[in-house]
Amino acid sequence: MNPYERLASVLDKVPNGFPATPGGEHLRLLEWIFTPEEADLASRLKLRGETADEIAVRLDVERSEVISRLEGMAGKGQISAYDSRSGARKYALMPFVVGIYEEQLGRMNTEFATLFEAYYNAGLDHVLNAQPSLFKVIPVNASLDTTLAVHTIQKAEDLVMKAKSLGVRDCICKVQQALLGNECSYPKTVCILLNPRREGAYRGDELTREISRDEALQLLRDAEKAGLIHCTLGVESESSIRYICNCCTCCCGVLRGVATSKRPREVVRSEYLAGVDPDLCVGCASCTDRCQMDALEVVDSLCVVDSSRCIGCGVCAESCPEGAIRLKMASSSGGRPEDLMDWMVQRAMNRGVDPSELL
């Protein structure tokens, strides 16, 4: 097995997934990102971090040789490198999405954008449709019914306020689509990174600009006004949430697939559903223009919600001049993974893969 086929096989054992395609699009994508030597080394790393000494012993190679290569690969966004709580430098395999792909932001060019689009169209939908989903929708706070007891995880602002470090970077999906000539009108620098435990986590990160809480909150408000959808990892535990993506269906790799499905709510959702007050709605249709899931329609001067398409983002309610749309609790959060480890276990089981050898 050549190193690219080996790495592809390993990445598909990660709960996130990296399905092979009959036309080999997945391999051409890896060939752009990795040299054969880099692909071989990446395929032999673990999802749990290891020190260079541990890797050198396990792979029976010289430490000086492996540490130089690992640092170079980390600089290219091919693997994860971080300082553990004990201070030891560790290196780990990353999923393809969310992971390796997003870290190619600084290297992205038209060739890579084209290769990714070919893979997206040929097989990435298998990743997007697996459960638990990659994304959870965080509703716009202003649209929530204030009589409801809202969990703090539903509030993007609370995630920002509790984070020790905050950063922002360009949305790689918007960059990729712009390179293909499909640039959208939404704001581009909208991906918020959060570190719930460590201050200064994004200092020195070439792809990420460190921002204050006030800047992050303003970014969220601007995203809401623009009509973008707040998304993050679909788990309950706030400590496992490391990003808030502000997404559109014209560019986002996940939401593009969701929007074209017959029942988007089954793929990506919050616990909420848009509801219309018939006494307040005047049928102005301002909400239908904002809904990226085509879940709203004005019938006989009244907005009607298609509950199979509404993902409970609240973007429609933010723009309603009459205040006629509010989000209502549609389901409890029961059954959603508690944290990242629980998410990985459930997703691995549902995909029929065993990632234990990668841990």
C-alpha positions in Angstrom: 0.0 0.0 0.0 1.4 3.4 -1.0 1.7 6.1 1.7 -1.3 8.0 0.4 -3.6 5.0 0.4 -2.4 4.1 3.9 -3.0 7.6 5.2 -6.5 7.7 3.6 -7.4 4.4 5.2 -6.2 5.7 8.6 -8.1 9.0 8.3 -11.3 7.1 7.5 -10.9 5.1 10.7 -11.0 8.4 12.6 -14.6 9.0 13.7 -14.9 12.1 11.6 -14.3 10.1 8.5 -12.4 10.4 5.1 -14.2 8.1 2.7 -12.5 6.9 -0.4 -13.9 7.8 -3.8 -14.0 5.6 -6.9 -12.3 8.3 -9.0 -9.4 8.7 -6.5 -10.2 12.3 -5.7 -9.3 11.6 -2.0 -5.8 10.5 -2.9 -5.1 13.5 -5.2 -6.2 15.8 -2.3 -3.7 14.1 0.0 -1.0 14.2 -2.7 -1.3 18.0 -2.7 -1.1 18.3 1.1 1.6 15.7 1.8 4.9 14.5 0.3 5.1 10.7 0.3 7.4 10.8 3.4 5.0 13.1 5.2 2.0 11.0 4.4 3.8 7.9 5.7 4.7 9.5 9.0 1.2 11.1 9.5 -0.3 7.6 8.9 1.7 6.3 11.8 0.7 8.9 14.4 -1.9 8.5 17.1 -4.9 10.7 17.8 -3.7 11.0 21.4 -0.6 13.1 21.5 2.9 11.6 21.8 6.2 13.2 22.5 9.0 13.0 19.9 10.8 10.5 22.1 7.8 8.2 22.3 7.3 8.4 18.5 11.0 7.8 17.8 11.0 4.7 20.0 7.7 3.3 18.7 8.8 3.8 15.0 12.4 2.9 15.6 13.9 6.1 14.1 16.3 8.7 15.3 14.8 11.4 17.5 16.6 14.3 15.8 15.3 13.1 12.4 11.7 12.7 13.5 11.4 15.9 15.5 12.5 18.0 12.6 10.0 16.4 10.3 7.2 16.6 12.9 7.8 20.3 13.4 7.8 20.9 9.7 4.5 19.0 9.2 2.9 20.9 12.1 3.9 24.2 10.4 2.1 23.0 7.2 -1.1 22.1 9.2 -0.7 18.4 8.4 -0.6 17.3 12.1 -1.3 18.8 15.5 1.5 19.9 17.7 1.0 21.4 21.2 2.5 21.8 24.6 0.8 19.6 27.1 -0.1 20.7 30.7 3.1 19.0 31.9 5.1 21.2 29.4 6.0 18.3 27.1 5.7 19.0 23.3 3.3 16.5 21.8 2.3 15.5 18.2 -0.9 13.9 17.0 -2.8 12.8 14.0 -5.7 15.2 13.1 -9.0 14.3 11.4 -9.3 15.5 7.8 -12.4 17.6 8.7 -12.5 19.4 11.1 -8.7 19.4 11.2 -6.2 19.0 8.3 -8.4 20.8 5.7 -9.0 23.8 7.9 -5.3 24.1 8.6 -4.5 24.5 4.9 -5.9 28.0 5.0 -2.4 29.6 4.7 -1.5 27.3 1.8 -4.8 27.3 -0.1 -4.6 28.1 -3.8 -6.8 27.6 -6.8 -5.4 24.1 -7.5 -6.2 22.9 -3.9 -9.6 24.6 -4.0 -10.4 22.7 -7.2 -9.2 19.4 -5.8 -11.2 19.8 -2.6 -14.3 20.7 -4.6 -13.9 17.5 -6.7 -13.6 15.4 -3.5 -16.5 17.3 -1.9 -18.8 16.4 -4.9 -17.5 12.8 -5.1 -17.7 11.6 -1.6 -17.6 14.0 1.3 -21.4 13.8 1.8 -20.8 10.5 3.6 -18.9 12.4 6.2 -21.5 15.2 6.5 -24.5 12.8 6.9 -23.0 10.6 9.6 -24.3 10.9 13.1 -23.7 12.6 15.5 -23.4 15.5 13.2 -20.3 17.6 12.8 -22.2 20.8 13.6 -24.6 22.0 16.2 -26.5 25.2 15.5 -26.3 28.0 18.1 -29.5 30.1 17.9 -29.4 33.9 17.7 -30.0 34.9 21.3 -32.4 37.8 20.5 -34.8 35.4 18.9 -35.3 33.0 21.8 -38.5 33.0 23.7 -37.6 34.5 27.0 -40.0 32.3 28.9 -37.8 29.3 28.1 -35.0 28.0 30.3 -32.2 28.2 27.8 -29.0 26.2 28.4 -25.9 28.3 28.2 -24.5 26.2 25.5 -27.2 27.6 23.2 -25.7 31.0 23.6 -22.7 31.9 21.6 -22.1 34.9 23.8 -21.7 32.7 26.9 -19.1 30.6 25.1 -17.1 33.7 24.3 -17.4 35.1 27.8 -16.1 31.9 29.4 -13.2 31.3 27.1 -9.7 32.0 28.3 -8.4 32.8 24.8 -10.2 34.0 21.7 -9.0 34.2 18.1 -10.5 34.8 14.7 -9.4 33.6 11.2 -10.8 33.7 7.7 -13.4 31.1 6.8 -11.6 28.5 4.8 -14.8 27.6 3.0 -15.3 31.2 1.8 -11.7 31.4 0.7 -12.0 28.1 -1.2 -15.2 29.1 -3.0 -13.7 32.6 -3.9 -10.8 30.8 -5.5 -13.3 29.0 -7.7 -15.0 32.2 -8.7 -17.9 31.8 -6.3 -17.2 34.6 -3.8 -20.2 35.4 -1.7 -21.3 38.7 -0.2 -21.1 37.6 3.5 -18.3 38.7 5.8 -15.2 36.4 5.4 -13.2 36.8 8.6 -15.8 35.1 10.9 -14.4 31.9 12.3 -14.0 32.3 16.1 -11.6 30.0 17.9 -12.0 29.4 21.7 -9.7 27.9 24.2 -11.6 27.4 27.5 -8.5 26.6 29.6 -5.4 28.5 28.5 -4.7 32.2 28.1 -2.7 33.4 25.1 -3.4 30.2 23.2 -3.4 31.9 19.8 -0.3 34.1 20.2 2.1 33.4 17.4 -0.5 31.5 15.3 0.0 32.7 11.8 -3.5 31.8 10.7 -5.3 33.2 13.8 -5.5 36.8 15.1 -5.9 37.0 18.8 -9.0 39.1 19.8 -10.7 40.4 22.9 -14.1 39.3 24.3 -15.5 42.6 23.1 -14.2 42.0 19.6 -15.6 38.5 19.6 -19.0 39.7 20.8 -19.1 42.4 18.1 -18.1 39.8 15.5 -21.1 37.6 16.5 -23.5 40.6 16.4 -22.2 41.5 12.9 -22.6 37.9 11.8 -26.1 37.8 13.0 -27.0 41.1 11.2 -25.5 39.7 8.0 -27.6 36.5 8.3 -24.9 34.0 9.0 -25.6 30.9 11.0 -23.7 30.2 14.3 -22.4 26.6 14.3 -20.1 24.6 16.5 -19.4 20.9 17.5 -22.6 19.1 18.5 -21.8 18.3 22.2 -23.2 19.4 25.5 -20.0 20.1 27.4 -18.7 23.6 26.9 -15.1 22.5 27.5 -15.1 20.5 24.3 -16.2 23.4 22.1 -13.2 25.1 20.5 -14.8 27.1 17.7 -17.8 29.0 16.5 -18.2 29.0 12.8 -20.5 31.7 11.3 -21.7 29.9 8.2 -23.6 30.4 4.9 -25.1 27.7 2.6 -23.3 29.1 -0.4 -19.8 28.3 0.9 -19.8 26.2 4.1 -18.9 22.6 3.3 -21.3 21.3 5.9 -24.3 23.6 5.3 -24.0 23.3 1.5 -24.8 19.6 1.9 -27.4 20.2 4.6 -29.3 22.8 2.5 -29.6 20.4 -0.5 -31.1 17.6 1.6 -34.8 17.1 1.8 -34.9 17.3 5.6 -32.1 19.5 6.8 -33.3 19.4 10.4 -32.3 15.7 10.6 -28.7 16.5 9.8 -27.8 19.7 11.6 -30.1 21.3 14.2 -30.6 23.0 17.5 -33.2 22.2 20.0 -35.4 25.0 18.6 -37.8 25.6 15.9 -39.1 28.9 14.4 -42.7 29.8 15.4 -44.9 32.5 13.9 -47.3 34.6 15.9 -50.3 35.0 13.4 -51.5 38.1 15.3 -48.2 39.9 14.6 -47.1 38.6 11.2 -48.0 40.9 8.3 -46.6 38.7 5.6 -43.9 41.1 4.6 -41.5 38.2 3.6 -38.4 39.8 5.1 -37.8 36.5 6.9 -38.0 34.4 3.7 -35.1 36.3 2.2 -33.0 35.6 5.3 -33.7 31.9 5.6 -30.8 29.9 4.1 -32.7 26.6 4.4 -35.8 27.7 2.4 -37.8 26.8 5.5 -40.2 29.8 5.3 -43.0 30.7 2.9 -45.6 33.4 2.9 -49.1 31.9 2.3 -52.2 34.2 2.4 -50.2 37.0 4.0 -48.9 34.7 6.8 -45.4 33.2 7.2 -45.5 29.4 7.3 -42.6 27.3 8.7 -41.6 24.0 7.2 -40.5 22.1 10.3 -38.6 19.5 8.3 -36.3 22.3 6.9 -36.0 24.7 9.8 -32.7 24.1 11.8 -33.6 26.6 14.5 -30.9 29.1 13.9 -33.0 32.2 14.5 -31.6 34.3 11.6 -35.2 34.9 10.4 -36.4 36.2 13.8 -33.5 38.7 14.0 -34.8 40.5 10.9 -38.6 40.4 11.5 -39.7 44.0 11.9 -42.9 43.0 13.7 -41.2 40.6 16.2 -43.6 37.9 14.9 -41.0 35.1 14.8 -39.6 33.5 17.9 -37.7 30.3 18.5 -39.6 27.7 20.5 -38.2 24.6 22.3 -38.8 21.7 19.9 -36.9 18.9 21.6 -34.8 18.3 24.6 -31.1 17.9 24.3 -31.3 14.2 25.4 -29.2 11.9 23.3 -26.6 14.5 22.3 -23.0 13.5 23.1 -21.8 14.9 26.4 -18.3 15.7 25.3 -15.7 15.2 22.5 -14.9 11.7 23.6 -18.5 10.7 23.8 -19.1 12.3 20.3 -16.2 10.2 18.9 -17.4 7.0 20.4 -21.0 7.5 19.1 -19.8 8.5 15.6 -17.4 5.7 15.3 -20.1 3.2 16.3 -22.6 4.7 13.8 -20.0 4.7 11.0 -18.9 1.1 11.8 -15.3 2.0 12.4 -12.9 1.0 15.2 -10.4 3.9 16.0 -8.9 2.1 19.0 -5.6 1.4 17.2 -5.3 5.2 16.6 -5.6 6.1 20.3 
